[in-house]
Amino acid sequence: MNQDQSAPANNQKNLGALHRQDDQIQDNPGALHRQDDQIQEEGVNVQNEQENDEEINEQGGVNQETPPEANVHENEVHEEEAAPAPTLRRSTRQRFGPEHWKQTRVYYNNQAVAHPIQAECSLALLPSDHQAFLGKIEQHYIPKTYEEAKGIKVWMDAVNAEKEAMDKNHTWDVRDLPPGKRAVTSRWIFTIKYHSNGEIERYKARLVARGFTQTYGEDYTDTFAPVAKLHTVRVILSLATNLSWELWQMDVKNAFLQGELEEEVYMKPPPGLESSIPHGKVFKLRKAIYGLKQSPRAWYHKLSFTLTAKGFRRFEADHTLFTSQSAQGIIVVLVYVDDLIISGNDQAGIQETKFFLKSVFDIKDLGELKYFLGIEICRSPGGLFLSQRKYSLDLLKETGKIGSKPAKTPLEDGYKVRRKGEKGQEDPLDRPFEDPAQYRRLVGKLIYLTITRPDLCFAVNQVSQHMKDPSVHHWNMVERILRYIKGSPGQGVWMGKNDSTEIVGYCDADYAGDTMDRKSTTGYCTFIGGNLVTWKSKKQKVVSCSSAESEYRAMKKLTNELVWLKALLKDLGIESTSPITMHCDNQAAIHIATNSVFHERTKHIEVDCHKVREKIVEGVILPCYTRSEDQLADIFTKATSLKICNHIYSKLGLVDLTHP
């Protein structure tokens, strides 16, 4: 199989479907690229990076009395009059800065920002309806605590609506706290639910118990409840694109209140309800409210029983995926706690399923799928685009990097793990970072960003290995990742319509890449119908004795993923008898996988790695040698140059449709 003809190359053929004309760009009300006078009125003050301060503000480089658009000369130096100076003749001719001045400077309160976010992110290339949707979801304030929401009518109405729902469902009884029992605490969580056109569906307040204050064996036992794998979500989206399935979203109101609570749990009154019960009393919970450790399990069993009673079948490959097949077509229901994705090609059956769910639960139909778990989904006749643009911008604002200088790559080209003391015994970069909790929170948010950003996968894998004891050097790595995100906040995965369901996989390994313990890094990615659906960068658990051995272990990881994808498609009624192509750039590893004669070289390798051989013999997997320059999994194992990154990004279907 020719690598250049493989399915990933098809990702680009329909990208033009989302590009708009210039007149549409000018009429876009939600675009991020605003005029300078609009930005000045907002009064937003963005802090410049240290290197920008030297460039812009050295010797008072911007005249604060004159608008920066008028009569600015590059070589003029404005100094305060500290002492009488000799009178010099100055030319009265008007002088203007270079034409690109406004393109490289944005002014906030007459202060220049060298790297404005408007230069990196715009909505102009997206369809007009999606522009309006994204513009609306960014306009509203969401409080983080009850104290912030207090006094704001829309949020207090949401709190009251939640209280009424609690009373209607007989969620609790007022009781005295029995001796020896401990009451859990609670808090309010606020969010906004949107219709598919961007209009507000409702302001939502949710009462959440602090489940971490529960005690195992006392007020909870079994807690496990499955949630939809993000891999499964992308698989369904890829199939919906290639097979022209519909995509709908529904939200269950007070979902956890549907589950019955078997254990004896007491809760202190939350903020806003202290005065509603006598002093010293507590709530004895009857329903499994949000936050309790056993609540997701109780709700999942309730929903699973309801769907199976309706005739849906639960998948063994993913227990959150339910299907119903008939002569009219297929209906797919994917469950992520109380958010449901409904897809398929049986239009009448989908509408019937919606009505059925509404009759059983208090559920809202949010329309076409556009915004799910922080993922923005933009669909057009040519394909579907996934990104976390808003999440990225919020992260940049939170960390103060909205005005930072963008980085071209997540890590430096040729990056290697830094040994402590490598640059000297008292290297300041080896000092422990002052706030490890902040480091952990930020890395956790970066991990969530990799849902639609495979380009961040390896870099985030590296910084996540130092959660326990991060150093200043590791924090600098995190800051570089943020500066890279600044350069492409809207980057995401494009899924083109290719009318195919073929599975293809790429795997690679960086032999002994970790100079600390000499362990290798596994990287792989998979495609369905030419669309990227899964990827991973993971450090191997054991030290490999050769590059072939590390690549063989990477093949084992990819084999497990490909077998799971094949089983998932089989459950969906999509089955192929041809073997799945596995691309590997190490011929020795392929020889080990296809021949069992290398006993001396492979007898120490874990038995489970030989599953690769088993699947090759069964005809499930077909290993294929791929040149290193065509290895798409390369970016998941090492830091590469900008040229290599851009080449692989284009093959993966990784684009930024919001870049101006």
Secondary structure, 3 states (H helix, E strand, C coil): CCHHHCHHHHHHCCHHHHCCCHHHHHCCCCCCCCCHHHHHHHCCCCCCCHHHHHHHCCCCCCCCCCCCCCCCCCCCCCCCCCCCCCCCCCCCCCCCCCCCHHHHCEEECCEEECCCHHHCCCCCCCCHHHHHHHHHHCCCCCCCCHHHHCCCHHHHHHHHHHHHHHHHCCCEEEECCCCCCCCECEEEEEEEEECCCCCEEEEEEEEEECHHHCCECCCECCCCCCCCCHHHHHHHHHHHHHHCCEEEEEEECCHHHHCECCCCCEECCCCCCHHHCCCCCEEEECECCCCCCCHHHHHHHHHHHHHHHCCCEECCCCCCEEEEEECCEEEEEEEECCEEEEEECCHHHHHHHHHHHHHHCCEEEEEECCEECCEEEEEECCEEEEECHHHHHHHHHHHCCCCCCCCCCCCCCCCCCCCCCCCCCCCHHHCECCCHHHHHHHHHHHHHHCCCCHHHHHHHHHHHHHCCCCEHHHHHHHHHHHHHHHHCCCCEEEEECCCCCCEEEEEEEECCCCCCCCCCEEEEEEEECCEEEEEEEEECCCCCCCHHHHHHHHHHHHHHHHHHHHHHHHHCCCCCCCCEEEEECCHHHHHHHHCCCCHHHHCCCCHHHHHHHHHHHCCCEEEEECCHHHCHHHHHCCCCCHHHHHHHHHHHCEECCCCC
